[in-house]
Structures are given as structure tokens and as C-alpha cells.
């Protein structure tokens, strides 16, 4: 999705970066882990295939992704001064060194599969569902609350921009629409992720996993202001002192 191709979200705990070709080698290294592939239900792709996948993430209107990073030295230095952080520009190759990248967070857009067509009746307006996926790829950063924080900040971004996110898809008339709900699908053995999303207000759709061994959990996003306020409280309780949506700049080609 092109919506966030020149946008970064910075906080004192985590940074959200548009997924660039320069990140692909690091991402491919992460996916070399069998445990990561199993947890994300992913297949091992060649490096060329990963570059093609990165391009599709940028081009496809039904996918939104951010690469997760720790704050760079530049962001930390800017935060230590009194100037407005909203003027900070995240620079590719400077603020996104491979050693501070830790994972990714994604949103997939789907038509509501619970809408049933009734014979003889015109189908009503399409309702959309957003499916969230999270990966903290580096083991040393797992179990430290960063996954929970990443989901909180990401959902806040999605809720603040849901109209723009949905309107990216020109094949559907979604202008002015909002999501029916957000959901996750988690393997029954992945107790850590199940607990994480339940703490954020996601509720299991059923008490038994589906035929694929997964639980579906949903987050109601109405009333919107109440949901956002609850997430903002959890974000502050997780140690986020500030959050800014800023520009992302690529190096000038010579």
C-alpha cells in the first residue's frame, strides 16, 4: 500500500518504517528461522522472491505494512532537545540500520465473509475487516512487551487513517467507510500471542479452534473514541512518552 510509503511513526520505544527494498536482506535473514516461519505460517522464499514480495506490499491496495525498529541515535538525540519532533525526518540508511530492525506488523484487508447474499435481494454495501499480523523476529527482543506495544501503536495508526486505508482500493467503493472490526488468527499452540491480543481487548470468536487449528479473535472498534482512548492509556502505561507521525526520506540518487 502506498499510503505509508513516505511516512514513519516514531516513539521513544519503537519506530515504524515503510518496508523498503533496503530492508529485504534483513527480512530474508529473519525468515531463515524455522521457528519464525512456523509462527507466521510462512514459506521460505528465495531472496529474489522476497524482493518481489516487498514490491507487492508497496503496490497492493489490500496490504499495509511497517518494519519495526528501535529508535536510532538521531531520534534519541532529537528527543533529548526541546524542539518539535514532528519536524524530524527519518532517513533511509541512517535511521534504519539493520542492527536496530526487530520485526514487522501488517494489516490485510478483507471483505466481511459473514455477509450472505440473499436470492432476489440486492447485496448491501461492502463491509471490510482488517486482519492484523505481528512478528518480533529477533529473539532477544521477544517477551519484553515490544510486541504488545507495536500492536497498540499500529492499531491507533489504522484507526486514525482507516478512511484513507480503505480508499486505497479503487476497485471497491469504500470512500468514507470504516472497518467493521479488526481480527487476528492465531494458532492454538501460540499461547503467548493469544494472551497478548486478549489483553488488548480482542475476544475469541469461539472457544474451540477452527479446522486449521486457529482461534479467531476480534476487536470491536465502536465507539471509536473509547477504543482509541483505551489504547492510548495502554500505550502510556507501556512507557511511551511521545508519538509522532513524521516524514520518511530516501537518499537522493546521484
JOUR-V707951 format. One line per field, one symbol per residue. phi: phi as a letter, one per 20 degrees, with the letter a starting at -180 (. if undefined). burial: 1 if it has 9 or more other ideal C-beta (glycine too) atoms within 8 Angstrom, else 0. Layout:
phi=???
burial=???
This chain:
phi=.egdfcccddcfdccddffdgfeffffffgffeffffffdldefdfffffffffffffefedccbceebffffffffffedeffffefdfdfndecggfdfcrbbccddcfgeefdedgndfffgfddcddeccbeeegfdemdnffgfffgfffgffffcfffffffeffcedfnecffadbcccffeefffgfgfffeofcffcecfffemdddccdfdcfgfffffffffffffenfebbcececdegfee
burial=10111011111011111111001101110110000110100000101001101111110010111111101101110110000010010111001100011111111111010010000000000111111111111100110001111111111111101110111110000100101011110110010011011101111100001100011111101001001101110110010100110101100000
